[in-house]
Amino acid sequence: MGQTIHDENGDVQNLTGKTPYIYNKTLTTENTEYDQALPAGTKRFTLQARTAVDVKLCFTDGESGTTYLTVKSGSSYSEDMLDLSSKTLRLQCGTGGTVVEVVAWV
């Protein structure tokens, strides 16, 4: 699947990830923010909880308890057509010991 966009200079940017990075982030303590950095050049990512729990996702440090998106139990969240130089996912869950699986494509 080839996805391209044009940048502000009209140059074509390839948004197809070729190398996957898998992270298994354990959210040890309930209702505590944990960070998962994505690699530079991330083109797309997906995340889900390994067990049947809701996970809060935020992109701003310290706000995962107030300004967040809920990834509902049994579902996943994805973003594609990205070209990130750096980005950190902020994760939180009401159940301690939850493992969040993240796949990032570079």
C-alpha positions in Angstrom: 0.0 0.0 0.0 1.7 3.2 -1.2 0.6 6.4 0.4 2.1 9.7 -0.7 1.4 13.4 0.0 3.0 16.5 -1.2 4.8 18.8 1.2 4.7 22.6 1.2 7.4 22.6 -1.6 5.5 20.2 -3.8 7.9 17.4 -3.1 6.4 13.9 -2.8 6.6 12.4 0.8 6.4 8.6 1.0 4.2 7.6 4.0 4.6 3.8 3.7 6.2 2.3 6.7 8.7 -0.5 6.0 10.1 -1.3 9.4 7.9 -2.3 12.4 8.8 -1.5 16.0 6.8 -3.4 18.7 6.5 -2.1 22.2 4.8 -3.8 25.1 4.3 -1.0 27.7 3.2 -2.2 31.1 1.1 0.4 33.0 2.1 -0.9 36.4 0.1 1.5 38.6 -3.5 2.4 38.0 -4.4 5.9 37.0 -0.8 6.9 36.5 0.6 8.4 33.2 3.2 6.3 31.3 5.1 7.4 28.3 5.9 5.5 25.1 8.1 7.3 22.7 7.6 6.6 19.0 10.7 6.3 16.8 11.7 9.2 14.6 10.2 8.8 11.1 7.1 7.0 12.3 4.6 6.7 9.4 1.8 5.0 11.3 1.1 3.3 14.6 -1.6 1.2 16.3 -2.2 0.5 19.9 -4.4 -1.8 22.0 -4.6 -3.2 25.5 -3.6 -6.8 25.8 -6.6 -7.5 28.2 -10.2 -6.3 28.2 -9.8 -2.8 29.8 -10.1 0.8 28.6 -6.9 2.8 28.0 -6.6 6.6 28.0 -4.4 8.0 25.3 -3.1 11.6 25.2 -0.4 13.4 23.3 0.4 16.1 26.0 2.6 15.5 29.0 0.6 15.5 32.3 -2.9 15.6 30.7 -3.7 11.9 30.3 -6.1 12.1 33.2 -8.1 15.1 31.8 -7.6 15.6 28.1 -7.6 12.1 26.5 -9.1 9.7 24.0 -10.5 6.5 25.4 -9.5 3.3 23.6 -12.4 1.1 24.6 -11.9 -2.4 25.9 -11.5 -4.9 23.0 -10.7 -2.2 20.4 -7.6 -0.6 18.9 -6.5 2.9 17.9 -4.5 3.7 14.7 -3.1 6.7 13.0 -1.5 6.6 9.6 -0.2 9.0 6.9 2.1 10.5 9.5 5.7 11.8 9.2 6.7 12.3 12.8 10.1 13.6 13.8 9.4 12.6 17.4 6.2 12.0 19.4 5.4 10.4 22.8 2.2 8.6 23.5 0.9 9.3 27.1 -1.0 6.2 28.4 -3.1 5.6 31.5 -5.4 2.9 32.7 -7.7 2.3 35.7 -6.3 -1.3 36.1 -2.7 -1.7 37.3 -0.5 -4.2 35.4 -2.2 -3.5 32.0 0.0 -4.2 29.0 -0.5 -1.9 26.0 0.8 -3.2 22.7 2.1 -0.5 20.3 3.2 -1.1 16.8 5.0 1.8 15.0 6.0 1.6 11.4 9.0 3.6 10.2 
